[in-house]
Amino acid sequence: MKTTILIALLSILLIPGPTWAKNPPSLDMKAALPFFSPNKDGVQDVLTIGITAERLKKVSNWEFRVQDAAGSTKRTITGVKTLPAAIDWDGLDDFGAAVSEGNYHATLVAWDTKEGILTAPSLTAGVDVTPPTVSLSQNKNAPKGDGGVHFLASAVDLSGIDHWKLEFQDWGGKSLNVQSSSGSVPSNLLWIPDKTVDLPGRGVAILTVADRAGNRGSSPPVELEFVQEVPRTVPREFVAFKSSPPPPAKKYFQMTTILSVSDLFGPDAARGAALRREAASALDPLVQALAQNPGARAVVLGHVDTQKTVQDTRSLSSYFAWRAFSYFVKDKGIEKDRVSVKGLGNDVPLAREDTPAGRSRNRRIEIQIFFPE
């Protein structure tokens, strides 16, 4: 009798317990990206959360819930029987409205008819729909002598910076050079132009930054002047000047032609406007004068009215002048070292600005040609 009882006790002790005693069922969530930007721009608009469930027997129903930092429930998604492999949250609440920017906590609970209630560890994800704030400026106080262009740069964003790109373009938007990297933007950037590349004279630098949520922001263009060696045959006063060119040497005869921006580019022309077909009739005689006089030099001055800020007027007047330069050099084959360009903004008005006619008169291209006597 005692032997029988002992055998029974040993049998009970040696019977293995449930398989989950050593390997219990588990439920887990994982997001591919910690931030997303539900702004319908096609980049990271949806937060995809992968679900891993192991050793569950029979799921009766499940609930996915999103709460804000204060604990208020914003979105609830439920299902029965089978757990999905992934859940997509589009950044909307239960009423179809977009949630505010910030961090949100996701929870997942599954009810198993045999294993009971299982809860996945909570997951935190951020909603960020605001592009990075980006600034770029030329560092005038940087050390000289390295042959490069120094910049001060900054980029601020809620979700952090993922990668950035610093691009240099000519006045027509053609890319000259690109620097890029992942991670945050250095506060000091340096570009050393390739001396083997023929630079166009003027251009712009633009810093573009992408945050971790997929938003992109760019700095305003920074205008650059590429200073190159001036040929000895070209009088320096016709190559670089601050406001208006100094009087030419007596050995030169000057011819000045004033053309309306409206006639060349059309009424209310803005940056990006192309020369009108009719502009050829006004510019071609000047091209012919330069072509027939190889020793002649030209200065193209851009002027606009006072309807914009000082920075905008400088940029716009430079654009108009450089479009005329492009016509002379690229379209008609005039040597580029014979044509100098300057945008004077509204520094030299011809008429008062209180009437449309006066403003139209001030929007002009002034082309000065200097012929050797």
C-alpha positions as CSV (number, residue, x, y, z in Angstrom):
1,M,0.0,0.0,0.0
2,K,2.8,2.4,0.9
3,T,4.6,1.5,-2.2
4,T,1.6,2.3,-4.4
5,I,1.1,5.7,-2.8
6,L,4.8,6.5,-3.2
7,I,4.6,5.6,-6.9
8,A,1.6,7.8,-7.4
9,L,3.2,10.8,-5.7
10,L,6.3,10.3,-7.9
11,S,4.2,10.1,-11.0
12,I,2.5,13.4,-10.1
13,L,5.8,15.2,-9.5
14,L,7.3,13.9,-12.7
15,I,4.4,14.8,-15.0
16,P,5.5,17.8,-17.2
17,G,3.5,21.0,-16.8
18,P,1.9,23.0,-19.7
19,T,4.3,23.9,-22.5
20,W,3.9,27.6,-21.8
21,A,5.2,27.1,-18.3
22,K,8.7,27.4,-19.8
23,N,7.7,29.2,-23.0
24,P,4.6,31.3,-22.3
25,P,2.6,32.9,-25.2
26,S,3.8,36.4,-26.2
27,L,2.5,39.4,-28.0
28,D,4.7,42.2,-29.3
29,M,4.5,45.3,-31.6
30,K,7.2,47.1,-33.5
31,A,7.1,50.2,-35.7
32,A,9.3,50.5,-38.8
33,L,9.8,54.2,-38.1
34,P,9.5,56.1,-34.8
35,F,7.9,59.1,-36.5
36,F,5.5,59.8,-39.4
37,S,3.9,62.7,-41.1
38,P,0.2,62.1,-42.0
39,N,0.0,65.1,-44.4
40,K,-0.8,63.2,-47.6
41,D,2.4,64.2,-49.4
42,G,3.2,60.5,-50.2
43,V,6.2,60.3,-47.8
44,Q,5.7,58.4,-44.5
45,D,2.0,59.3,-44.3
46,V,1.1,56.1,-42.4
47,L,2.6,54.5,-39.3
48,T,2.9,50.7,-39.9
49,I,3.1,48.6,-36.8
50,G,4.1,45.0,-37.2
51,I,2.6,42.4,-34.8
52,T,4.3,39.3,-33.6
53,A,2.2,36.7,-31.7
54,E,3.6,33.4,-30.5
55,R,2.0,30.3,-29.0
56,L,-1.5,31.8,-28.9
57,K,-4.1,29.0,-29.1
58,K,-7.4,30.7,-30.2
59,V,-7.9,34.4,-30.3
60,S,-11.5,35.5,-29.8
61,N,-10.9,39.3,-30.3
62,W,-8.3,42.0,-30.1
63,E,-8.1,45.8,-29.5
64,F,-5.5,48.3,-30.7
65,R,-5.6,51.7,-29.0
66,V,-3.7,55.0,-29.5
67,Q,-3.5,57.5,-26.7
68,D,-2.0,61.0,-26.5
69,A,0.6,62.1,-23.9
70,A,-2.2,63.0,-21.5
71,G,-3.8,59.5,-21.7
72,S,-6.8,60.4,-23.8
73,T,-7.8,57.8,-26.3
74,K,-7.6,59.1,-29.9
75,R,-8.0,56.0,-32.0
76,T,-9.4,52.5,-31.4
77,I,-9.2,49.6,-33.9
78,T,-10.7,46.2,-33.1
79,G,-11.0,42.8,-34.7
80,V,-12.1,39.3,-34.0
81,K,-10.4,35.9,-34.3
82,T,-7.2,36.3,-36.3
83,L,-4.6,38.9,-35.3
84,P,-3.3,40.9,-38.3
85,A,0.3,40.8,-39.2
86,A,0.4,44.6,-39.1
87,I,-1.8,47.6,-38.3
88,D,-1.7,50.9,-40.2
89,W,-2.5,54.1,-38.4
90,D,-3.2,57.1,-40.7
91,G,-2.9,59.8,-38.0
92,L,-6.7,60.3,-37.7
93,D,-8.8,60.0,-34.6
94,D,-12.0,58.0,-34.2
95,F,-14.0,60.9,-35.8
96,G,-11.7,61.2,-38.8
97,A,-9.9,64.3,-37.7
98,A,-6.2,64.7,-37.9
99,V,-4.5,64.4,-34.5
100,S,-2.1,67.1,-33.3
101,E,1.6,66.9,-33.5
102,G,3.4,65.1,-30.6
103,N,4.1,61.7,-29.1
104,Y,1.4,59.0,-29.0
105,H,1.3,55.6,-27.1
106,A,-0.1,52.5,-28.8
107,T,-1.3,49.5,-26.9
108,L,-2.5,46.1,-28.1
109,V,-4.6,43.6,-26.1
110,A,-5.7,40.1,-27.4
111,W,-8.2,37.8,-25.7
112,D,-7.3,34.1,-26.2
113,T,-10.0,31.6,-25.2
114,K,-7.4,29.2,-23.8
115,E,-4.5,31.4,-22.7
116,G,-6.5,34.4,-21.3
117,I,-5.7,38.1,-21.9
118,L,-2.3,39.0,-23.4
119,T,-1.0,42.6,-23.6
120,A,1.8,43.7,-25.9
121,P,4.4,46.2,-24.5
122,S,3.3,49.7,-25.3
123,L,4.9,51.5,-28.3
124,T,5.6,55.2,-28.7
125,A,5.5,57.0,-32.0
126,G,5.6,60.7,-33.0
127,V,3.4,62.7,-35.3
128,D,5.3,65.5,-37.1
129,V,3.8,67.4,-40.1
130,T,5.9,70.5,-39.9
131,P,8.9,70.8,-42.2
132,P,12.3,71.6,-40.6
133,T,13.2,75.2,-40.1
134,V,16.3,75.8,-42.2
135,S,18.7,78.7,-42.4
136,L,21.8,79.3,-44.5
137,S,24.1,82.3,-44.7
138,Q,27.5,83.0,-46.0
139,N,30.1,83.3,-43.2
140,K,31.9,86.6,-43.9
141,N,34.2,86.1,-40.9
142,A,35.6,82.8,-41.9
143,P,39.3,82.5,-42.5
144,K,40.5,83.4,-46.0
145,G,42.9,81.7,-48.2
146,D,41.5,78.2,-48.6
147,G,39.7,79.1,-51.8
148,G,36.3,78.0,-50.5
149,V,33.0,79.5,-49.6
150,H,32.1,79.2,-45.9
151,F,28.5,79.0,-44.6
152,L,26.7,79.2,-41.3
153,A,23.9,76.6,-41.3
154,S,21.1,75.4,-38.9
155,A,18.1,73.1,-39.0
156,V,15.6,72.6,-36.2
157,D,12.8,70.1,-36.2
158,L,10.4,68.3,-33.8
159,S,11.4,64.7,-34.9
160,G,15.1,65.4,-35.5
161,I,17.1,65.6,-38.7
162,D,17.5,62.5,-40.9
163,H,19.6,63.9,-43.7
164,W,20.5,67.1,-45.6
165,K,21.8,68.3,-48.9
166,L,23.7,71.5,-49.8
167,E,23.3,72.3,-53.5
168,F,25.0,74.9,-55.7
169,Q,23.2,76.1,-58.8
170,D,23.8,78.5,-61.6
171,W,21.3,81.3,-62.1
172,G,19.2,79.2,-64.4
173,G,18.8,76.4,-61.8
174,K,21.4,74.0,-63.2
175,S,23.2,72.0,-60.5
176,L,26.9,72.7,-60.2
177,N,27.7,70.7,-57.0
178,V,26.0,68.8,-54.3
179,Q,27.1,67.9,-50.8
180,S,25.0,65.6,-48.7
181,S,25.1,63.6,-45.5
182,S,22.9,61.8,-43.0
183,G,22.3,63.1,-39.5
184,S,22.2,66.6,-38.2
185,V,23.4,69.6,-40.2
186,P,26.9,70.9,-39.2
187,S,26.8,74.5,-38.1
188,N,29.7,75.3,-40.4
189,L,29.8,74.2,-44.0
190,L,32.6,74.7,-46.6
191,W,32.4,74.4,-50.3
192,I,35.7,74.5,-52.3
193,P,34.8,74.9,-56.0
194,D,36.4,72.6,-58.5
195,K,38.9,74.8,-60.4
196,T,38.5,72.7,-63.5
197,V,34.9,73.7,-63.7
198,D,34.0,76.8,-65.6
199,L,31.8,78.7,-63.1
200,P,29.0,80.9,-64.5
201,G,29.9,84.1,-62.5
202,R,26.8,84.1,-60.2
203,G,24.7,81.4,-58.6
204,V,22.9,80.3,-55.5
205,A,23.3,77.9,-52.6
206,I,20.3,76.1,-51.2
207,L,20.3,73.8,-48.1
208,T,17.5,71.2,-48.1
209,V,16.8,69.1,-45.0
210,A,14.6,66.1,-44.4
211,D,13.4,65.2,-40.9
212,R,12.8,61.7,-39.4
213,A,9.1,62.0,-40.2
214,G,9.7,62.5,-43.9
215,N,9.1,66.3,-44.0
216,R,11.4,68.5,-46.1
217,G,12.4,72.1,-45.7
218,S,14.8,74.4,-47.6
219,S,16.6,77.6,-46.8
220,P,16.1,80.7,-48.9
221,P,18.6,80.8,-51.8
222,V,21.9,82.4,-50.9
223,E,23.3,84.4,-53.8
224,L,26.9,83.8,-54.6
225,E,29.4,85.6,-56.8
226,F,32.1,83.4,-58.2
227,V,35.2,85.5,-58.4
228,Q,37.5,84.3,-61.2
229,E,40.7,85.6,-62.5
230,V,40.1,88.7,-64.8
231,P,41.9,88.6,-68.1
232,R,44.5,91.4,-68.5
233,T,42.8,92.6,-71.7
234,V,39.6,93.5,-69.8
235,P,39.6,96.7,-67.8
236,R,38.9,95.8,-64.2
237,E,36.4,98.6,-63.8
238,F,34.1,96.7,-66.2
239,V,34.2,93.5,-64.3
240,A,33.4,94.2,-60.7
241,F,31.8,97.2,-59.0
242,K,29.6,97.8,-56.0
243,S,26.8,100.1,-57.2
244,S,27.4,101.4,-60.7
245,P,30.5,101.2,-62.9
246,P,33.0,104.1,-62.7
247,P,33.4,106.3,-65.7
248,P,35.2,104.5,-68.5
249,A,38.7,105.5,-69.4
250,K,38.9,108.2,-72.1
251,K,40.0,105.7,-74.6
252,Y,36.6,104.1,-74.6
253,F,33.4,105.4,-76.2
254,Q,30.2,104.5,-74.3
255,M,26.8,103.7,-75.8
256,T,23.9,103.2,-73.4
257,T,20.6,101.4,-74.3
258,I,17.7,101.3,-71.8
259,L,15.1,98.5,-72.3
260,S,11.9,98.0,-70.4
261,V,11.5,94.8,-68.4
262,S,7.9,94.6,-69.6
263,D,9.1,94.7,-73.2
264,L,11.7,92.0,-72.6
265,F,9.9,89.7,-70.2
266,G,6.3,90.8,-70.2
267,P,4.1,92.8,-67.8
268,D,4.5,92.0,-64.1
269,A,7.4,89.6,-64.9
270,A,8.8,87.8,-61.9
271,R,11.9,85.7,-61.2
272,G,11.7,82.7,-63.5
273,A,10.3,84.6,-66.4
274,A,11.8,83.9,-69.8
275,L,12.7,86.4,-72.5
276,R,9.8,87.1,-74.9
277,R,10.3,86.3,-78.5
278,E,10.0,90.0,-79.3
279,A,13.1,90.7,-77.1
280,A,15.3,89.6,-79.9
281,S,14.5,92.7,-82.0
282,A,15.8,94.9,-79.1
283,L,18.8,92.8,-78.1
284,D,20.1,91.6,-81.5
285,P,21.5,95.1,-82.6
286,L,23.5,95.1,-79.4
287,V,24.8,91.6,-80.1
288,Q,25.8,92.7,-83.6
289,A,27.6,95.7,-82.2
290,L,29.7,93.5,-79.9
291,A,30.3,90.9,-82.6
292,Q,31.6,93.5,-85.1
293,N,33.8,95.1,-82.5
294,P,35.9,92.4,-80.7
295,G,37.5,95.0,-78.4
296,A,34.1,96.2,-77.1
297,R,32.9,95.4,-73.6
298,A,29.4,95.4,-72.2
299,V,27.9,96.0,-68.8
300,V,24.3,94.8,-68.1
301,L,22.6,96.5,-65.2
302,G,19.2,95.3,-63.8
303,H,16.8,97.7,-62.2
304,V,13.4,97.1,-60.5
305,D,10.8,99.2,-58.6
306,T,10.3,99.3,-54.8
307,Q,7.4,96.9,-54.5
308,K,9.5,94.3,-52.7
309,T,12.1,94.1,-49.9
310,V,15.7,95.2,-50.5
311,Q,16.8,91.6,-50.7
312,D,14.0,90.7,-53.1
313,T,14.7,93.7,-55.4
314,R,18.4,92.8,-55.5
315,S,17.6,89.2,-56.4
316,L,15.0,90.1,-59.0
317,S,17.1,92.8,-60.7
318,S,20.0,90.4,-60.8
319,Y,17.8,87.8,-62.4
320,F,16.7,90.1,-65.2
321,A,20.3,91.2,-65.9
322,W,21.6,87.6,-66.0
323,R,18.9,86.5,-68.4
324,A,20.1,89.2,-70.8
325,F,23.7,88.0,-70.1
326,S,22.6,84.5,-71.0
327,Y,21.1,85.7,-74.3
328,F,24.4,87.4,-75.3
329,V,26.7,84.6,-74.2
330,K,24.8,81.3,-74.5
331,D,22.4,82.1,-77.3
332,K,24.5,84.4,-79.4
333,G,28.1,83.3,-78.6
334,I,29.5,86.5,-77.2
335,E,32.6,85.7,-75.0
336,K,31.5,85.8,-71.4
337,D,34.5,87.7,-70.2
338,R,33.3,90.7,-72.4
339,V,30.0,91.0,-70.5
340,S,29.6,92.0,-66.9
341,V,26.4,91.9,-64.9
342,K,25.0,93.7,-61.8
343,G,21.6,93.8,-60.2
344,L,21.1,97.3,-58.6
345,G,17.7,96.7,-57.1
346,N,15.9,100.0,-56.8
347,D,18.9,102.1,-56.0
348,V,18.8,104.1,-59.2
349,P,15.2,105.0,-60.0
350,L,14.3,107.0,-63.1
351,A,10.8,108.0,-62.0
352,R,8.7,108.4,-58.9
353,E,7.2,105.2,-57.5
354,D,3.7,106.5,-56.7
355,T,2.2,105.7,-60.1
356,P,2.1,102.4,-62.2
357,A,3.8,104.3,-65.1
358,G,6.7,105.4,-62.8
359,R,7.2,101.9,-61.4
360,S,7.1,100.4,-64.9
361,R,9.8,102.9,-66.1
362,N,12.0,102.0,-63.2
363,R,11.8,98.3,-64.1
364,R,14.4,98.3,-66.8
365,I,17.6,96.7,-68.2
366,E,20.4,99.2,-68.9
367,I,23.1,97.9,-71.3
368,Q,26.3,99.9,-71.6
369,I,28.7,99.1,-74.4
370,F,32.2,100.5,-74.3
371,F,34.0,100.8,-77.7
372,P,37.7,101.4,-77.9
373,E,38.5,104.6,-79.7
